Amino acid sequence: MGNGYATQTLKVKSKMASQRMKAHVSKMENQLVKTKRAIATLIAEEKIQSARIKVEGVLREEDLLRVYEWLQMMCDLIHQRVRQIEVAKKECPEDLLESVCTLLYCAKRVDIPELTDVGGQFKAKWGEKWFNQHIENKSGRVSKQIIEKLSPQPPKRKTVDAKMKEIATKYDLDWEPQDDVNEEDMPAIVGHRNEYTVEFDSKPFGMEWTATEDGANLWVSNVTPMSQAARSGVVPGSMLVALNGIDIQNLGAPSIHDKASSLGLPLRVTFRKPDSLEAPKNKKDFKIREDVVNNCVKQLGLPQSLDMSQEQKHAMCKKLGANAAEIASAIFLANYTEEHKQQMMQQQAMQQPAMYQPQMQMPMQPQQPMYQQPMQPQQFVPVQPVQPMQPMQPQQPMYQQPMQPMNGMNGSPPPAYGNDAQPYISPHDTPQQPPEPQQPPASSNDDLADLEARFAALKNGV
C-alpha cells in the first residue's frame, strides 16, 4: 500500500474490516455460551469466588462484542460513503466525523488490523495536522458508549452479581447474592468500588493536582469552592485513575498531566477515593478529622481572617495541625458559610421594605373620605343669590356679634345695592311674619349700618 490516499483502497479496507469483525462476533458468541455453562457449574458446586472472576471476563467479552457490532456498522457506513469522502478536500464531513474518530480511537484497542489501514487513509486524505487533532479522542468526538465499553476498569460488584444471577436463573440454579462476602477474596472488584467518574464540559475544572511521593501518580490536593469540580462531587485527596477510559495509573505525574492537557472536551476523569490509596504511609494525609476541620473553620470565620489570601489560609490551617484534605475541606466550608450568611442578609434587606409597605398604605385609606367631606358644602355655592358677596366671607367671623341684634328687628332689611335698590326677595323664601314699616338705620356709624343691612339682605335671601 502506498502512502497516498486512494478511494478504492479505503473502500476495500473498510469492507475487509467489517467482514473480519463479523467473524469475530460469531466466534465470541460461541465461546460465551461455553463460558456461561462453566460458570453455572461453579455456582452449582458453590465455588462462588471462582465464578465471580469468570463472570468479570464474561462482562468484558460482552462489552467487546457490542463494540465490534458498532464498529462493523461504522465500517459499512464508510464503505458506502467513499465518494463523499473523496470530494471533501480539507475536512472530514460533519456527519461522518464521529464514526471516523471512533475508528481511529479503536484501531489500537481491538484486534482488527484493517482499522490501522483505514486510519492511514484518513491521514493521507486530510493531512497529519488533522490526524493529530482527532487521534486519541483529542477532539472529544469519539462515541461515549464505545469509550465506556473499552474501559480497562473492572466491573462493579453490583454488575457482577446481576450477571451471576442471570446465569443461575438460565440454568435453573437457586442462587442469591450474598452481602457478607469477604472482600479479600475479590481483589479486582474491591479496587473498583471506591472509584467514581466525573465528566468535565469546560475549563477550568476547579481543582489542583499534586504528584504523589513516588512521582508515579497525581492526586487532588484542593477543590475550589463552587467550581465545576466541587459541584460534580470531586473529593479532595482522590487519585486520578483514568482519562476518557484510558488507564493512567503509574504513568508518571508529568505524563499524566500532559495527557490530560492534550485531550479535548468533554473530558471524563475517573478518580479513586482517598480510602483506597495503596500507599499506607500517605493515608494520614487524606484522613479527615472532624474536630480539626471545625477548629479551622472557626478560625477562618474570624473578621481578621476574611482578608487573607489562599496561601495565608493554608498556612494558618497547617499550624492548627490540619493535613491537605482537612485544609481543603475547611476552606470550602468557611467560604460556603460566608456566602450563605451574605445571602441571608440580602434576603432580609429585600424583605424589610415589603414589611413596611402595608403600614404606609393603611393611613392613606381613611384620608380619602376626609378630603371628600369638605367638598360637599361646595355643591350649594351656586344657590347663593348675590355672587359679589363671596369676597366678604373671610370677614364673616369679625361681624358675627353685630348680627345678633338683627334677629329682633321688625323692619325690612335695607337695600343691598345702594339707597335706590329694592330689597331682593328670593322666590324660595317664605316670610314667617308680615313686613313692618322700615325704620331708619342708626346714624351714629353709617359704615356699620351699611354692613348690617348687607348681612340682613344676605340672611333673608339665603
C-alpha positions as CSV (number, residue, x, y, z in Angstrom):
1,M,0.0,0.0,0.0
2,G,1.3,3.4,-1.0
3,N,1.5,6.5,1.2
4,G,-1.1,8.4,-0.7
5,Y,-4.9,8.4,-0.5
6,A,-6.8,6.0,-2.7
7,T,-10.6,5.8,-2.8
8,Q,-10.5,2.2,-3.9
9,T,-8.1,1.2,-1.0
10,L,-10.3,2.9,1.6
11,K,-13.4,1.1,0.1
12,V,-11.7,-2.3,0.2
13,K,-10.1,-2.0,3.7
14,S,-13.4,-0.8,5.3
15,K,-15.2,-3.8,3.8
16,M,-12.5,-6.2,4.9
17,A,-12.6,-4.7,8.5
18,S,-16.4,-5.2,8.5
19,Q,-16.1,-8.9,7.5
20,R,-13.4,-9.6,10.0
21,M,-15.4,-8.1,12.8
22,K,-18.4,-10.2,11.8
23,A,-16.3,-13.3,12.1
24,H,-15.0,-12.2,15.5
25,V,-18.6,-11.7,16.7
26,S,-19.6,-15.2,15.6
27,K,-16.6,-16.8,17.3
28,M,-17.1,-14.8,20.6
29,E,-20.8,-15.7,20.8
30,N,-20.0,-19.4,20.7
31,Q,-17.2,-19.0,23.3
32,L,-19.5,-17.1,25.6
33,V,-22.0,-19.9,25.6
34,K,-19.4,-22.3,26.8
35,T,-18.1,-19.9,29.5
36,K,-21.5,-19.3,30.9
37,R,-22.1,-23.0,31.2
38,A,-18.8,-23.4,33.1
39,I,-19.9,-20.6,35.4
40,A,-23.1,-22.3,36.1
41,T,-21.2,-25.4,37.1
42,L,-19.1,-23.4,39.5
43,I,-22.2,-21.9,41.1
44,A,-23.7,-25.4,41.5
45,E,-20.5,-26.5,43.2
46,E,-20.7,-23.4,45.4
47,K,-17.4,-22.1,44.1
48,I,-18.7,-18.6,44.1
49,Q,-15.4,-16.7,44.1
50,S,-14.1,-18.6,41.1
51,A,-17.4,-17.9,39.4
52,R,-17.2,-14.2,40.1
53,I,-13.8,-14.0,38.4
54,K,-15.1,-15.7,35.3
55,V,-18.2,-13.5,35.2
56,E,-15.9,-10.5,35.2
57,G,-14.3,-11.9,32.0
58,V,-17.8,-12.6,30.5
59,L,-18.8,-9.0,31.1
60,R,-15.7,-7.7,29.3
61,E,-16.2,-10.0,26.4
62,E,-19.8,-8.9,26.1
63,D,-18.7,-5.3,26.0
64,L,-16.2,-6.1,23.3
65,L,-18.8,-8.0,21.4
66,R,-21.1,-4.9,21.4
67,V,-18.2,-2.7,20.3
68,Y,-17.5,-5.0,17.3
69,E,-21.1,-4.7,16.3
70,W,-21.0,-0.9,16.4
71,L,-17.6,-0.7,14.6
72,Q,-19.0,-3.0,11.9
73,M,-21.8,-0.6,11.2
74,M,-19.3,2.3,11.0
75,C,-17.1,0.5,8.6
76,D,-20.2,-0.3,6.4
77,L,-21.0,3.4,6.5
78,I,-17.5,4.4,5.4
79,H,-17.7,1.8,2.6
80,Q,-21.0,3.4,1.3
81,R,-19.7,7.0,1.5
82,V,-16.3,6.8,0.0
83,R,-17.4,9.2,-2.7
84,Q,-18.5,11.8,-0.2
85,I,-15.0,11.4,1.5
86,E,-13.3,11.8,-1.9
87,V,-14.9,15.2,-2.6
88,A,-14.1,16.5,1.0
89,K,-10.8,18.2,0.3
90,K,-9.8,19.8,3.7
91,E,-12.0,18.5,6.4
92,C,-14.0,15.4,7.2
93,P,-17.7,15.7,6.6
94,E,-19.5,16.6,9.8
95,D,-22.0,13.7,9.6
96,L,-19.0,11.2,9.4
97,L,-16.7,12.8,12.0
98,E,-17.9,10.7,14.9
99,S,-17.5,7.4,13.0
100,V,-14.1,8.4,11.7
101,C,-12.8,9.5,15.1
102,T,-14.2,6.3,16.7
103,L,-12.4,4.1,14.1
104,L,-9.1,6.0,14.8
105,Y,-9.6,5.5,18.6
106,C,-10.3,1.8,18.3
107,A,-7.5,1.0,15.8
108,K,-5.0,0.3,18.7
109,R,-7.6,-1.2,21.1
110,V,-9.2,-4.0,19.1
111,D,-7.7,-6.9,17.2
112,I,-8.7,-5.7,13.7
113,P,-5.5,-4.8,11.6
114,E,-7.6,-3.3,8.8
115,L,-8.6,-0.4,11.0
116,T,-5.0,0.8,11.1
117,D,-5.0,0.9,7.3
118,V,-8.3,2.8,7.3
119,G,-6.8,5.3,9.7
120,G,-3.8,5.7,7.4
121,Q,-6.1,6.5,4.5
122,F,-7.8,9.2,6.6
123,K,-4.4,10.7,7.5
124,A,-3.3,10.7,3.8
125,K,-6.6,12.4,2.8
126,W,-6.8,15.3,5.3
127,G,-3.2,15.6,6.5
128,E,-1.1,14.9,9.5
129,K,-2.3,18.1,11.4
130,W,-5.9,17.0,11.1
131,F,-4.9,13.5,12.1
132,N,-3.1,14.6,15.3
133,Q,-6.1,16.8,16.3
134,H,-8.5,13.9,16.3
135,I,-6.5,10.9,17.3
136,E,-6.9,9.5,20.9
137,N,-10.1,11.5,21.2
138,K,-8.4,14.8,21.4
139,S,-11.4,16.5,19.7
140,G,-13.9,14.7,22.0
141,R,-15.9,13.2,19.1
142,V,-15.4,9.5,19.9
143,S,-18.6,7.7,20.9
144,K,-19.0,7.7,24.7
145,Q,-20.6,4.3,24.7
146,I,-17.5,2.8,23.0
147,I,-15.2,4.5,25.5
148,E,-17.1,3.0,28.4
149,K,-17.2,-0.4,26.8
150,L,-13.4,-0.4,26.2
151,S,-12.6,0.9,29.6
152,P,-9.9,-1.2,31.4
153,Q,-11.6,-0.7,34.7
154,P,-13.1,-3.8,36.3
155,P,-16.8,-4.0,36.7
156,K,-18.7,-3.1,39.8
157,R,-19.8,-5.7,42.4
158,K,-23.4,-5.0,41.7
159,T,-23.0,-5.6,37.9
160,V,-21.2,-8.9,38.6
161,D,-23.9,-10.1,41.0
162,A,-26.6,-9.3,38.4
163,K,-24.8,-11.3,35.7
164,M,-24.3,-14.3,38.0
165,K,-28.0,-14.2,39.0
166,E,-28.9,-14.1,35.3
167,I,-26.7,-17.2,34.5
168,A,-28.0,-19.1,37.6
169,T,-31.6,-18.4,36.5
170,K,-30.9,-19.6,32.9
171,Y,-29.6,-22.9,34.2
172,D,-32.3,-23.4,36.9
173,L,-30.0,-22.8,39.8
174,D,-31.1,-21.4,43.2
175,W,-28.6,-18.6,44.0
176,E,-28.9,-15.2,45.5
177,P,-26.2,-12.6,46.0
178,Q,-24.7,-12.5,49.5
179,D,-23.7,-9.3,51.3
180,D,-21.3,-10.9,53.8
181,V,-18.6,-11.9,51.3
182,N,-15.0,-11.4,52.3
183,E,-13.6,-8.6,50.3
184,E,-10.2,-10.1,50.3
185,D,-11.4,-12.9,48.0
186,M,-12.2,-10.4,45.3
187,P,-9.2,-8.1,44.8
188,A,-10.2,-6.9,41.3
189,I,-13.7,-6.0,42.3
190,V,-12.8,-4.4,45.6
191,G,-10.4,-2.0,43.9
192,H,-13.1,-0.6,41.7
193,R,-15.7,0.0,44.4
194,N,-14.2,3.3,45.6
195,E,-13.9,4.8,42.1
196,Y,-16.1,7.4,40.5
197,T,-16.1,9.2,37.2
198,V,-16.8,12.9,36.5
199,E,-17.3,14.4,33.1
200,F,-16.0,18.0,32.6
201,D,-17.5,20.0,29.8
202,S,-15.5,23.2,30.2
203,K,-12.3,24.6,31.7
204,P,-11.1,25.4,34.3
205,F,-12.0,22.3,36.3
206,G,-11.6,24.0,39.7
207,M,-9.2,21.6,41.3
208,E,-5.4,21.3,41.9
209,W,-3.4,18.2,41.2
210,T,-0.2,17.2,43.2
211,A,2.2,14.4,42.5
212,T,2.5,11.5,45.0
213,E,5.7,11.0,46.9
214,D,7.0,8.4,44.4
215,G,6.0,10.7,41.5
216,A,4.1,8.0,39.7
217,N,0.5,9.4,40.1
218,L,-1.5,12.6,40.6
219,W,-4.0,13.2,43.4
220,V,-6.4,16.1,44.0
221,S,-4.9,18.4,46.6
222,N,-7.5,21.1,46.5
223,V,-11.0,21.7,45.1
224,T,-12.1,25.3,44.5
225,P,-15.4,26.1,46.2
226,M,-18.5,26.4,44.0
227,S,-16.4,25.3,41.0
228,Q,-17.3,22.6,38.4
229,A,-15.3,20.0,40.3
230,A,-17.0,20.9,43.6
231,R,-20.5,20.7,42.0
232,S,-19.6,17.4,40.5
233,G,-18.6,15.9,43.8
234,V,-14.8,15.6,43.4
235,V,-13.4,14.6,46.8
236,P,-10.1,16.2,47.9
237,G,-7.4,13.5,48.2
238,S,-8.8,11.4,45.3
239,M,-6.2,9.9,42.9
240,L,-6.5,10.1,39.1
241,V,-7.1,6.6,37.7
242,A,-8.2,7.0,34.1
243,L,-8.8,9.7,31.4
244,N,-11.6,9.0,28.9
245,G,-11.5,5.4,29.9
246,I,-7.7,5.1,29.4
247,D,-5.8,3.8,32.4
248,I,-3.2,6.3,33.5
249,Q,-2.0,4.7,36.8
250,N,1.7,4.7,37.4
251,L,2.5,6.5,34.2
252,G,4.3,9.3,36.0
253,A,2.9,12.7,37.1
254,P,4.3,14.7,34.1
255,S,3.0,12.2,31.6
256,I,-0.5,12.2,33.2
257,H,-0.6,16.0,33.3
258,D,0.4,16.3,29.7
259,K,-2.1,13.7,28.6
260,A,-4.9,15.5,30.5
261,S,-3.9,18.8,28.9
262,S,-3.9,17.4,25.4
263,L,-7.3,15.7,25.5
264,G,-10.2,17.7,24.3
265,L,-13.6,18.3,25.9
266,P,-15.7,16.7,27.2
267,L,-13.1,15.0,29.4
268,R,-14.1,12.0,31.6
269,V,-11.8,11.6,34.6
270,T,-12.0,8.6,36.8
271,F,-10.9,9.1,40.5
272,R,-10.2,6.8,43.3
273,K,-11.4,7.9,46.7
274,P,-8.8,8.5,49.4
275,D,-9.6,5.4,51.5
276,S,-8.4,3.1,48.7
277,L,-5.0,4.7,48.1
278,E,-2.4,2.0,48.0
279,A,0.3,3.8,49.9
280,P,-0.3,3.3,53.7
281,K,2.2,6.0,54.6
282,N,0.1,8.6,52.8
283,K,-3.2,7.6,54.3
284,K,-2.8,10.1,57.1
285,D,-2.7,12.9,54.5
286,F,-6.2,12.1,53.4
287,K,-7.9,11.2,56.6
288,I,-10.4,14.0,57.6
289,R,-10.8,14.7,61.3
290,E,-14.0,16.5,62.1
291,D,-12.7,18.3,65.2
292,V,-9.7,19.7,63.3
293,V,-11.9,20.9,60.4
294,N,-14.3,22.6,62.7
295,N,-11.5,24.4,64.5
296,C,-10.1,25.6,61.2
297,V,-13.5,26.8,60.0
298,K,-13.9,28.7,63.3
299,Q,-10.6,30.5,62.8
300,L,-11.3,31.2,59.2
301,G,-14.6,32.8,60.1
302,L,-13.0,35.5,62.3
303,P,-13.0,39.0,60.9
304,Q,-9.2,39.2,60.7
305,S,-9.2,36.1,58.5
306,L,-11.6,37.2,55.9
307,D,-9.0,39.3,54.0
308,M,-6.4,36.6,54.0
309,S,-5.1,35.1,50.7
310,Q,-5.3,31.4,49.9
311,E,-1.7,30.9,50.9
312,Q,-2.2,32.6,54.3
313,K,-5.3,30.5,55.0
314,H,-3.4,27.3,54.1
315,A,-0.6,28.3,56.4
316,M,-2.9,29.1,59.3
317,C,-4.8,25.8,59.0
318,K,-1.5,23.9,58.7
319,K,-0.3,25.5,62.0
320,L,-3.5,24.1,63.6
321,G,-2.4,20.6,62.7
322,A,-4.6,20.0,59.6
323,N,-3.5,17.9,56.6
324,A,-4.1,18.7,52.9
325,A,-7.6,17.2,52.8
326,E,-8.7,18.9,56.0
327,I,-7.4,22.2,54.8
328,A,-9.3,22.0,51.6
329,S,-12.5,21.0,53.4
330,A,-12.1,23.7,56.0
331,I,-11.6,26.5,53.4
332,F,-14.5,25.2,51.4
333,L,-16.8,25.1,54.4
334,A,-15.7,28.6,55.5
335,N,-16.3,30.1,52.1
336,Y,-19.7,28.4,51.9
337,T,-20.7,29.7,55.3
338,E,-19.7,33.2,54.5
339,E,-21.6,33.2,51.2
340,H,-24.7,31.7,52.9
341,K,-24.5,34.5,55.5
342,Q,-24.3,37.2,52.8
343,Q,-27.3,35.7,51.0
344,M,-29.4,35.7,54.2
345,M,-28.5,39.3,54.8
346,Q,-29.6,40.2,51.3
347,Q,-32.8,38.4,51.7
348,Q,-33.6,40.2,54.9
349,A,-32.8,43.5,53.3
350,M,-35.2,42.7,50.5
351,Q,-37.9,41.7,52.9
352,Q,-37.8,44.9,55.1
353,P,-39.5,47.2,52.5
354,A,-42.2,44.7,52.0
355,M,-42.9,44.6,55.7
356,Y,-43.3,48.4,56.0
357,Q,-45.3,48.9,52.8
358,P,-48.7,47.9,54.2
359,Q,-48.2,50.2,57.2
360,M,-47.6,53.1,54.9
361,Q,-50.7,52.3,52.8
362,M,-53.1,51.9,55.8
363,P,-53.2,55.6,56.9
364,M,-54.0,56.6,53.3
365,Q,-57.3,54.7,53.3
366,P,-59.2,56.9,55.9
367,Q,-57.8,60.0,54.3
368,Q,-59.8,59.5,51.1
369,P,-63.2,60.3,52.8
370,M,-61.6,63.1,54.9
371,Y,-60.8,65.1,51.7
372,Q,-64.2,64.4,50.2
373,Q,-66.3,65.6,53.2
374,P,-65.2,69.3,53.0
375,M,-66.0,69.3,49.3
376,Q,-69.7,68.6,49.9
377,P,-70.8,72.1,51.0
378,Q,-69.3,73.5,47.8
379,Q,-72.2,71.9,45.9
380,F,-74.6,74.6,47.4
381,V,-72.4,77.6,46.3
382,P,-74.4,78.2,43.1
383,V,-77.7,78.8,45.1
384,Q,-76.2,82.0,46.7
385,P,-78.2,84.8,45.3
386,V,-75.5,87.5,45.5
387,Q,-72.2,86.5,43.9
388,P,-70.4,89.8,44.8
389,M,-70.7,88.9,48.5
390,Q,-68.3,85.9,48.2
391,P,-65.2,88.1,48.9
392,M,-66.8,89.2,52.2
393,Q,-66.8,85.6,53.6
394,P,-63.4,86.0,55.2
395,Q,-64.8,88.9,57.2
396,Q,-67.8,87.0,58.4
397,P,-66.2,85.9,61.7
398,M,-65.4,89.5,62.5
399,Y,-69.1,90.6,62.3
400,Q,-70.9,87.7,63.9
401,Q,-71.5,89.6,67.1
402,P,-73.2,92.7,65.4
403,M,-75.5,90.3,63.6
404,Q,-77.2,89.2,66.9
405,P,-79.3,92.4,67.4
406,M,-80.6,92.0,63.8
407,N,-82.7,89.0,64.8
408,G,-85.0,91.2,66.9
409,M,-85.5,93.9,64.2
410,N,-89.0,94.1,62.8
411,G,-88.3,96.3,59.9
412,S,-87.3,95.0,56.4
413,P,-83.6,94.9,55.6
414,P,-82.2,97.9,53.9
415,P,-81.3,97.7,50.2
416,A,-78.2,95.8,49.4
417,Y,-77.1,97.7,46.3
418,G,-77.4,101.4,47.2
419,N,-80.3,103.5,48.6
420,D,-82.4,103.3,45.5
421,A,-82.2,99.5,45.1
422,Q,-85.2,97.4,46.1
423,P,-84.7,94.6,48.5
424,Y,-84.1,91.2,46.8
425,I,-86.7,88.6,47.6
426,S,-85.9,85.1,46.6
427,P,-88.9,83.1,45.2
428,H,-87.9,80.3,47.6
429,D,-88.2,82.5,50.8
430,T,-91.5,82.4,52.7
431,P,-91.7,85.2,55.3
432,Q,-93.0,83.9,58.6
433,Q,-94.1,87.4,59.9
434,P,-95.7,90.3,57.9
435,P,-93.3,93.0,57.0
436,E,-93.4,96.1,59.1
437,P,-92.5,99.7,58.2
438,Q,-88.8,100.2,57.6
439,Q,-87.1,102.0,60.4
440,P,-84.1,104.2,59.5
441,P,-80.7,102.8,60.5
442,A,-78.7,104.2,63.2
443,S,-76.9,107.4,62.2
444,S,-74.0,107.1,64.6
445,N,-72.0,104.9,62.3
446,D,-73.0,104.8,58.6
447,D,-70.5,102.2,57.6
448,L,-71.6,99.8,60.3
449,A,-75.2,100.2,59.4
450,D,-74.5,99.6,55.7
451,L,-72.7,96.3,56.6
452,E,-75.5,95.3,58.8
453,A,-78.0,96.0,56.1
454,R,-76.0,93.8,53.7
455,F,-75.9,90.9,56.1
456,A,-79.6,91.2,56.7
457,A,-80.2,91.1,53.0
458,L,-77.9,88.2,52.6
459,K,-79.7,86.3,55.5
460,N,-83.2,86.9,54.1
461,G,-82.0,85.9,50.6
462,V,-80.5,82.6,51.8
